[in-house]
């Protein structure tokens, strides 16, 4: 049932118990995203808040309902802290409320739609059933949106199928609540056992299985932070897992209480994990990659980096401001409407934004482009135009740059071109390449400053420290200005950080600032740059495996380690 068609009375509201999956935001179901988009109140366990928050309504407030650790939790409250996101009022999220079931029902009052998000699947959550019963007893209508259970999703991401062609039996055990009888039953079976436990209790769980009859040499995998880019998996046996974790310097550690999923069994494909570990073998798995672009500019690039397993961090190095003298831009836009131009050429997304804002200021829309030919320097600029309602007539078939645009630009023909003028809205620091090329082709050009680029404000102190201290694995420089501005507002990246540049000019600027370039894109394209970095990461990983060394990220090298130059 869609949330928009609920007929619950205004007094009771409605509650959706939603499974947020094991951690990867991409594993949310379509139904879950729909429910979140229509929620008035979101009640979420702290560890899943970031997964579901992005799909909830904007402008919400957050209140931690378990902010005082000195107080004992009330009846029915689970171990995880709860966070309430409420777009209408913070009254239902008073920190004094301790009972999760009571909190959910209070949130539903006044006809509000409540989403109660839990990790994994609600049907396997320890406390969700109690909350559902409380809703039923109080007459509060509810529904359940299943999620991918951690015990199923995490092994899939770890490259450990739970069943083989022979159809081995699969048992699921929560070691935190398992009885002696439970251990005896799974120990007597020869099937696969999936154990939900904590990092510091893995060895004890392995001992329980051995005591119950499993052989000490039975294969075992242990995965922490499954389905996220922090995922890490160790392969061992029941008898060696304790030593394996000790050698990996995982235990003892302050975060030993972190939840893990362990898979035990001869037929669990644990022995083939090297061939099946598709997620952790991504070329940039777990790499923290600095992208010195605004969120709008970096959106598709960040998505591409995530597909390689990286964690992109967007840090704007420039800010866009209106021109100091807007009269020139105003005259050009009026000329656009009155038929002064044959072409308009957009060389950036910011240029599209500047013209669009000026159109809106005058009450114009995309219809004002009727009869005018439109050119876009590349795919991202073309997408911005399409979002405005304008389909460009010309996008470079080759290199996405001013030079590439000129390669495909037709020369002026007085027979077929009634008007010989081109409107070129651009930044104040743009080069003259396009203007000179168009003039050479016979066109008159109105070269108009549509916006100014200024250095952005410095990022937060912790980001600056990470940049200078080697906290990032790589940084992508997409222009010479991004090099100059990043160094200016945040300092030079550490020498262990992989430096990737979009082209020779950007490489030269990076080297002038004392940076050693590791990667250069084969073509001046942000997507080719990301591909080149992924190829660098894949080769680096292959070299480590061939040498028998552990696969590490650049930021995991010892401080001060020097890097060999490897430009590709």
N, C-alpha and C positions, 0 to 999 in steps of 0.2 A: 504494500500500500504506500503510495507516495505521501510524504509529509504534508503536501499542499491540499490533500483531500481528506485529512483527518476530521472526524466529526465530534471529537471529544469536547465535553463542556468546558466553559471558561474556568471553572473551579479546579478541575483536575489536570488539565494539560495533557501531555503525552511524553513518554520516555522511550528512547531508542537505546538499547544496550548494543554497543558496537564493538566489534573486534578490530583492533588497530594493526593486527599482524605482529610479526616478530621484530620489526624495526625499520625495514626498508619502506619509505613512504610510497614507493611505486607498487607495493603489494596491497594497498587499500583497494577494496572493491568499488565498482561504479556506484553501487547502492550506498556504500558508506560515504562516498564523496557527496552524493545527493542529500543524504540525511544531515551531514555537517553543514552544507550550504544553507539549509533551512532551519538550523537550530537557533533558538533564542538563548539557550544556556548550554555550555559545554562543561561537563564534569569529567576530568581526565586524570589518570594516574600520571605522576610527574614524568616517568620515563617515556610515555607515549605522547606527551603534549606537543612536542615539536613535529611529530608525524601528522597529527590531526589539525593543529592550529592553522596551517596554511590554507585549509579548505573551509574554515569557519568564517563567519562574517567579520568584516573589518571593523576597527574601532572598538574592540572588546577590551574589557579590563580583566585582570587576573588577581585572584586572591588565594593564597596558600592556606588551606584549612588545617594544616598540621604544623604550623610554624613554631609552636612552642614544644621543643623536645622534652621538656621537663614534665609534661603532663602525660598521664597514661591515656592511650586511645580508648574511646568508648566502645560499647558492645557493637559487634558487626563491622567494625572498622578493620580493614586489612593493613598489612605492613606498609604497602606503598603510600606515600603522601598523595593527597588529592589536590588538584588545582581546579578552580572553577573559572571559566571564562564566560562572562555574562555581558551581553550587549545592551541590556536594558537597565539593569540595576545591580549594585553590589550587595544589596541587602540580603539576598539569599545565600551569599557566600561569606557570611560573617565568620571570622577565624574561630569563634567559640564553638561552632558546630563541629561535633566530633564523629557522629554516627553517619556513615556513608549512605545507608538506606534512607535515613531521615533527611539528609542533605538533598538527595535526589528528589524525594517527594516534595520537600519545601521548594525546590527550584521549579517544579512542575506547576505550582500553584499559580492561579491567575491566567490559566490557559496557555502557559509557555510550553514550547517544544524543547525538550531536554535530550541531549545526547550524553550518555554515560559511556566513555571510551575506556576499554581495558586492553592490556597487552595480549597478543595472541587472539584467542577465540573466547567469547563469553561463556560458552558451554564448558570450558575447561578452567575458567577462573574460579578461584576458591570462594570468592565472596559475591560474585554476580548473582548466583542463584538465590542467596538470602535477600538481596536487594529486589529481585524480581518478585519473590514471595511477599515482601513488604508492600510493593506496589499493588499486587493483586489483592492483598488484604485491605488496603486503603481505597480500592476502587480506582486506582490510577492506571489507565490503559498503557500498554507498552508493547514493543516489538523487539525482535532480536535480529541484528545484522551480523551473520557469522564472519569471522576473520580467519586468516591462515594461522593455524596453531604453530607455536614456536617449535614444538617437537617434530613437526613435519617440514616447516619452511627452512629451519636452520640446517638440517642434514642435506637438503636439496642444494643450498648455497655452498655447503662445505664439500660437495661432490661425493656424497655418500648415499647412494640409493638404498632404500630400506628393504626392498624385495628384489629377488632375482627371478630368472626364468622358472625356477622350481617352486616359486611361490612360498618362500620361507615365512613362518609365523612371525608377527611383529607384536611385541609387548611394549607398553608405555608405563614408565614408573616415575613417580615424583618422589625422589629420595628423601625429601624434607618431611613427608608424611607417611612413607611406606612402612608397613608392619613387617614383623619377622615372617609371617605367613606369605606375604607378597614376595619377599626376597626368595623364599624357598620355592615358590611356584616358578618364578622366572629363572631361577638357577637350575631347575630341573628340565627346563625347556632348552632345545638347541636352536631356537629361533633368534631373531634379532631383538635386542632390548634397547629402547631409547630412554635414557635416564635424564630427567630434569633435576639439576642439583646446583651447587655453588662451587666456585673454583677451589676453595679450601676443603671441600667435602668430597671431591672426586675420588681421591685415594680411598676414603672410607667406603664409598659406594662400590668401588672395584673390589675391595676386601669382602664386602657383603656377598657379592656375586661368586667370588672364589669359594667362600665358606659354604655357599648354597649349592656348589657342585660344578660351577663353570671352571674350565681349565685356565691356569694362569697365562697360557700363551694365546688366549683368545684375543683377536684384534679389537682395538678400541680407538675411537677418535673422540677428541674433546674440543668443542668449539665455543669460544667466548665472543660476545657482541655479534652474534650471527646475523647475517643479511645486511650488515652495515659495513662501511668502509673501514671500520675498526676491527672487523672480524679477523680472528686468528684461530687456526686449527692445529692441533698436535696429534700425531698418529703414534700409537704405542700398543701395548697389550695390557691386560688386566694386571699382570705382574710387574710391568715396567713403567706404568703411567706416573707413579709417584716420582721415580728417578728422572723421567723425561721432563716433567714440569719443573723439577729442581734444577736440572741442567739448563733449561731454558730461562732460568732465573725468574720464573713466574711466581713461585712460592718459596718461602713465605713472603707475603706482600700485604700492604694495607687494604688493597681492593680484593682480597681473597674471597669476600662474600659475594662477588659478582656472579649472576646466574650463568650457567653454562648448559649446553646440551651434549651429552655423551652418547655415542652409538657403539654397541657391543654386539659382536656376532661374527661367525665364520663367513656368513653369506651376505654381510652388509656392504660388500664391495670396499671395505676400508683399505684392503691391500691394493686396490686399483685407484686410490685417491689421487695419485700423481697424474693420472690420465684424465680424471673426472673433475678435478678441482677447477671448474670453469671460472668461478667468481674471483678467487684469490690469485688466479694467474693472469688477470687482466693486466695490460702493459703498464698502467699507472696506478695499480691498486694501492689505495691508501695514501697516495701522494697528495700533499697539500700544495695546490698550485695557485700562485698569486696572479690575478688577472687585473691589471691596472686600467680598468674601464668602468663606466657607470653600469648600474644594474640593467638599464635598458639596452645599452650597447653590448653587454656581455651575455645576454640571455641565451642565445643560441650557442655561443662558444662554451659557456658553462655547461650546457646540456651535453655538448659533444665531449667535454672533459669527463663528465660523470659516466658517460658510456664506456670510457676507458678505465673506470674505477677510481678516478681522481676526486678530490674534494676541492672544488674551486672556491677561492675567496676573492670577492670583487672589491677592489679598492680604487675609487675614482681618483684620477690624478689631475683632471681638468674639470672646470665648471663652465657652463655655458651661460652667457649673459647677453642681453640685447645690445645692438650697436650703440655707440655713444651718440651718433646723429642718425635718428630713424627716418629722416626725410627721404633719403635716397631709396630706402626699402619701400616706403609708402608710395613714391612715384612709380617704382617698378611694378608693384602689385596693381596699381591703377592702370598702368600700361598693359599689363597682362589681360585685364578685363576689356580694354578698349581696342585690342587687336594690334598692339605695337610689335608683338613677337611671333616668330614662326616656331621657335623652340624654347623650352626651358630645360636646363640641365641641372640635376641634383647630384652633388658629389658626396653627400653624407646623409645619414639619418637626421642629424641636427638641422641640416638645411631644409629637409621636409618639414620638420617640426616648426621651424621659424616661419616658413611660408604658411603653414596651416594655422598657426596662432594669429598671424596677420589677417588671414582670411576670416577667421572667427571674429576678430575685432571689427571687421567691416560687414559682418553678417553674410559672408560668402561661403560657398561650399565647393565640392569637387566639380560641379557643373561649370564653374568659371574656366575650367581647362578645355572646354569644348572648342575644337578647331585648332588647338595648339599641340604640337608634337612634344612628347615628354621623354627625357633621357634620364637613366639612373646609372650610377657608376658601378653598382654591384648588386648582389642578391639582397643584402640586408636593406639597402636603400629602396630597392624595388618593393620589398615587403612592406616597408613603411608607407610607400605611395599607395599600394593596394589597400592597406588598412584605412587610408584616407579616401578611398573610392576611386583611385586613378590607376589605370593599367599603363605602365610605361611602354612607349613605342620602341625604345632602344635600350638594351642592356648589353654590355660587352660580351661577345661570344668567347673571348679569350681571357686575357689578364684583366682582373677587376680593379682598374686604376684609371687615372686620367689618360695615361698612354693607351690603355686598352680601349677606352671610350673613343679616343681619336682614331684608332685603327678602323672602327666600324662607322664612324660619323661620315655622312655623305657630304661632298663638296657643295657649295652654293651653286644653284642652277637658276638663272633668272627666268628661264622658261617655265619650270615646274614649281619654283619657290616664289610666291607673290611677295613675301617679306624676307628681308635678309638679316634679321636681327635675332640674337639669342640672349635670353635672360639667364644669368648665371649667379644664383644666390649661394654664398659660400662664407667660410670663416674668414676672420681678419688676417689669419696667418697662413692662408692657403698659398700654394706655389703658383707660378704663372704658366705652368706647362699647358694647361687646358686652354687658357685664353690665347696664348701664342699659336697653338695648334689650330684653333677655330678660325683665327684671323687668316692663317695661311691657307685654309680651305675656302676662304672668300666670305666668311661671315663677319658681321658687325656684332660686337659683344658688349652687353651692359653688365660689367663686372661689379656686383653689388655685395657689400658686406651685410650679410643677413644676421650674423651673430658673432660675438667675441668669445674667444676661449681664454680663460684665465686659470692660473694654478689653483687647484682645489685646496681645501683646508687639510691639515695633516690628519692622518687616521688616528684612532685611539692609541694610547701609549703602549698597550700590550701588543698591538699590531706592529708598531714601529720596532719594538724590542724583538719580535719574532723575525722581522725582516733582517735586522742587523745581526741577530744572534743565531741564525741558521734554523729557525723554526719552520721555514717553508722549504719544500723540496724542489720547486721550480718556480720561475716567474716568466710570463709571456709578455714580451715587449712588442706592441703592434705599431709603433712609430717612434721616431727619434724624440718627439715631445714627451712620450710616456716615460722614456728613460730619464730625461732631464727632470721632469716633474716629480717622478717617484723618488729619485735621489734627493731632490730638493725638499720634499715634504716628509720623507721618512728615512732617508739615509741609504747607503749602499747595501744591497743584498750580501749576505755572508758568502764566503768563498766556497762553501759546500753546496750552495743553491745552484741548480742547473739553470743557465740563462738561455732562453730561446728567443730569437729575434725574427721579425717578419721579412727582412730583406737586408741587402748590403749596407744601405745608408743607416739603418737602425743598428746594425752590427757595429759599424764604425763609431756611432755615437756611444754605444755601450762600452766599447774598448777605450774611448777617450775618457770615460768616467771610471776607468780602472776595473772594468768587469771583463771576465773571460767568457766568451760566447761558446756554448756547447752545441747549440742547435740553430740552424737557419732554415726557414721554410723554402722549399724548391720553387714556390711561386708566392707573390705578395698577396696572400689571402690568409685571413685569420683561421680558417678551417684547415688549410694546408699546414699552417703553423702548428695547430693542435695535433694533426696527423704526424708531423715530423717529431714532435715531442713524444707521442705514443710509440713511434718506431724506435726512438732513442731508448725509451723505457723497456721495450721488448728486448732489444739487443743487450741491454744492461742485465736484464733478468736472465737471459739465455747464457750470458758469459758467466754469471755467478753459479748457475746450475752446472754448467760444464766443468767449472773449476772445483765443484763440490763445496762451494761456500754458501752460507745462508743468504737468501734473497732479502736485502734490506733497502730501505728508502735512503735517498741522499742525505736527508736530515738526521739519519741514524749513524752517520759516520762520526768518528771521534772528532771533537772540536779541533779546528786548525788544520784538518787534513786537506792536502792540496788535491786539486782535480786536474786530470789530464785534459788537454784541449781535444775536443772531438766534434768538429763542426760537420753537420750533414745537411 
